[in-house]
C-alpha cells in the first residue's frame, strides 16, 4: 500500500507550523478515499487564506515528522 500523507497528519502538520490556525475556520483538508475507506491519495489543503503562502507537501511532511519528534506540550 502506498505511503499516503493522510488527512489527520496534514491537519496536525498545519497546526504545528501555524498554531493559531483552526481547521474548519482557517483552512480545510480533503483526501481521496477508496470505497473500503482506505486512502486513495495524499490529502490536500482547501480554503487556505490568500494572504499566506500555502506550505508544500514536503514542508508539511517535515512539519508532521517534527511534531512527532517533539515532546507533547
Wavefront OBJ file of the C-alpha trace (Angstrom):
o trace
v 0.000 0.000 0.000
v 1.376 3.451 -0.865
v 2.556 5.704 1.941
v -0.071 8.437 1.628
v 0.047 11.596 3.723
v -3.388 11.298 5.293
v -5.924 13.885 6.441
v -5.182 13.792 10.179
v -1.429 14.001 9.642
v -1.816 17.046 7.405
v -4.066 18.808 9.930
v -1.510 18.102 12.662
v 1.299 19.415 10.432
v -0.565 22.662 9.729
v -1.206 23.129 13.460
v 2.488 22.508 14.120
v 3.500 25.193 11.595
v 0.689 27.646 12.408
v -0.618 27.032 15.955
v -3.209 29.827 15.748
v -4.889 28.429 12.616
v -8.002 26.343 13.177
v -9.303 23.557 10.982
v -12.692 24.439 9.506
v -12.254 28.132 10.213
v -8.937 28.999 8.550
v -8.351 26.003 6.279
v -9.791 22.658 5.196
v -8.098 19.373 4.324
v -9.541 16.864 1.864
v -8.385 13.391 0.871
v -9.399 10.803 -1.688
v -10.618 7.505 -0.244
v -11.472 4.141 -1.744
v -14.876 2.506 -1.294
v -13.459 0.469 1.577
v -12.316 3.636 3.389
v -8.600 3.209 2.695
v -6.625 6.215 1.392
v -6.616 6.678 -2.382
v -4.431 9.788 -2.470
v -2.438 12.192 -0.369
v -4.519 14.743 1.480
v -4.581 18.301 0.127
v -5.422 21.715 1.508
v -8.546 23.624 0.504
v -9.623 27.055 1.661
v -6.189 28.389 2.595
v -6.011 32.137 3.468
v -4.957 34.067 0.366
v -2.654 36.355 2.344
v -0.423 33.446 3.410
v 1.755 31.242 1.227
v 0.491 27.656 1.344
v 3.108 25.177 2.582
v 4.245 22.481 0.149
v 3.589 18.807 0.724
v 7.292 18.336 1.535
v 7.137 21.134 4.138
v 4.015 19.579 5.655
v 5.582 16.106 5.793
v 8.638 17.606 7.543
v 6.408 19.521 9.993
v 4.465 16.344 10.787
v 7.708 14.419 11.408
v 8.920 17.257 13.642
v 5.637 17.268 15.562
v 6.048 13.539 16.223
v 9.609 14.026 17.458
v 8.697 16.973 19.712
v 7.646 16.314 23.306
v 3.954 16.851 23.955
v 3.089 20.287 25.245
l 1 2 3 4 5 6 7 8 9 10 11 12 13 14 15 16 17 18 19 20 21 22 23 24 25 26 27 28 29 30 31 32 33 34 35 36 37 38 39 40 41 42 43 44 45 46 47 48 49 50 51 52 53 54 55 56 57 58 59 60 61 62 63 64 65 66 67 68 69 70 71 72 73
